[in-house]
Amino acid sequence: MDVLLLIFCQLIWFLAPTVALCTQQHAFISSQLPAVRTRLLIGSDNLDRWSEQSIWDVALDSVRIVVSTHAVLADALGHGFVNMKNLALIIFDEGKSLYLPTFSSSLIASEAHHCARGHPANKIMKNFYHPLKQEEGNTVVPHILGLSASPILRSKISELRSVSPFVTKTQC
């Protein structure tokens, strides 16, 4: 029973690459799940001024699904306003041609080129997900779901090789 209670207390965080896609996805999710409280978090909410935990707590009270850009979640995690342990699922929706889908029992990784360099998606995984998983194991990290509109059509072999180590690391 404790496991079920924990799942219902955790958030699903849906990430999209642009504010326009976030807005679109939030509208769709809200229309399909009217009984579930959702929240769109974008720059026009003045998130850069949300500098206290109490502000985040009020904003996310009773919310089950949050939709934002990668940077919003990376910043919230970085400032300690959101804890990776409070997330049940992170969905990476890229809404464009992607390099590589990899399937495993609990992970679908896509948009793998965002898993390199200083992209906020990489920061989320590198600075928060992997350290927590290494410290405390698979049961405390959220599941990861990557969505792709056209997974491998325009891929280059060199790009697939460059993201291969990351994909292996993220498998749950």
N, C-alpha and C positions, 0 to 999 in steps of 0.2 A: 504494500500500500504506500510506503514512503516513496518508492520509485515513481509511482503514478502522480503523487502529489508534487514531487520535484519537477516532473515533466510539465505539469500544468502551471508551475510557477516560473518556468523558463520562457525566454523570448525566442521567437524566430526572427532573424534579421535578414532582410532581403536587400541585396546590394545591386545597384545598376550603375552604369558608367556616367550617366548624365542626369541632370535634374529633370529634363523632359521625360526620359525613360522612367525615372523614379515616380514622377507624377502619374504617368500612364499606368505603371504597374500597381501603384497604390489604388488608383480608381478601379482597376479591374479586380484586384484582390478584395477590396471593400464591397464591390457589387456581388461577388461570388460567395463571400463569407460574411453576410450582414450581422450575424450574431457574435462575431469575433471582433474585439476592439483592435483597430489598427492605428498606426501613427506614421505620417510622412514627416521626415526630418530633413529639411533643406536649408540652404543659406538664408533664405528670406525669413526664417524663424529666428534669425539673429543668434544662431548657435554659438558664435564666437563670444557671446556675452553670457552664456550659461556656465558660469564659473564656480558654481557651488553644487555639491551633491544633492541638496534639497530640491534644486530646480529640476535636475534630471529625474529625481524620484517622483516628483509631481507629474512631470511630463510623461513618464512611462508607467504611471500607476494604472493597473488593470489592463495595460496594453499587452497583447499577445504577439502581434506582428508589427515590426518596424521596417519601413522602407526608406533607404537613404543611399547616398553615394558611398563609395569605399572610404573616402577621406573622412566622412562623418564618423563612421565606426572606428576607424584607426585613431582619430583624435580623441573620441570618447574613451577608448581603451587606454590610450596613452596618458590621459589625465586622471584615470582611475574612476571615471563616472560610470562606466559599464565594466563589468567583470566577465571574462570569458566563461567562467563557470555558470553564469546566469543565462547562457545561450544554449538552446537545445539544438538549433540548426542555423547555419549561415548559408544563404543561397547567393551565389555569384551569378548574376544574369548580365551577360555582356551585350546582347542585342545586336551583334554584328558577326562577321566572319571570324572564326577562331582557329587557332592552330591545331589543338590536339585534345581529343577527349580520351580519358583513361577511365576504365570502369573497374571498380572493386566492390566488395560486399557492402561497404557503407560510404563510398566516396566516388563522386564523378568529378574529375578535375577538368576544367576547360579554361579557355582564355589564358593559356599557360604563359604567353608572353608578358602578361601582367605580373607574373610571379618572378620577374627579374627586375633589376634596377631598383629605383626608389618608389615604385608605384605603391599606393596605400594598400592594395590587396596583398602585396608582398610583405609589407610591414605587419599587417594583421596576422599573417601566417608565421612569419619569422620571429616577431617580437612577442607574440602572445600565445598563439595556438601551439606551436612546437615546444616552447619551453614548458608550458603547462602539461602538455602530453608527456614530455620526457620526465618531468618531476613527479606527476601524479597518475599517469597512465591514461588509457583510452576512455575510461568511463567518465572522466570529468570534462573532456573537451566536447564541443558541439560536433554534430555531424556536419559534413560539408557537401553541398550540392552545387555543381556548376552547370549552367544552362548555356546552350549554344544553338544558334540558328543554323549555321552551316559549318560543321566541325572541322573538316580537314581539306576542303576543296582547294584552297590557295596556299597550302603549306609548302614550305621549302625544307628539304632534308636537313640543312644546317640548323634551321630554327627548331626542328623537332629534336635534334640531338642536344641543342643548348638547353632545352627545358626538361629533358629527360630526367636529370638528377632531381629536380624539384618535384616532379610528378611522383617519383619513387618515394621521396620523403613524405609526401602528404597522404599516402595511402593509409587508411585506418585499419 
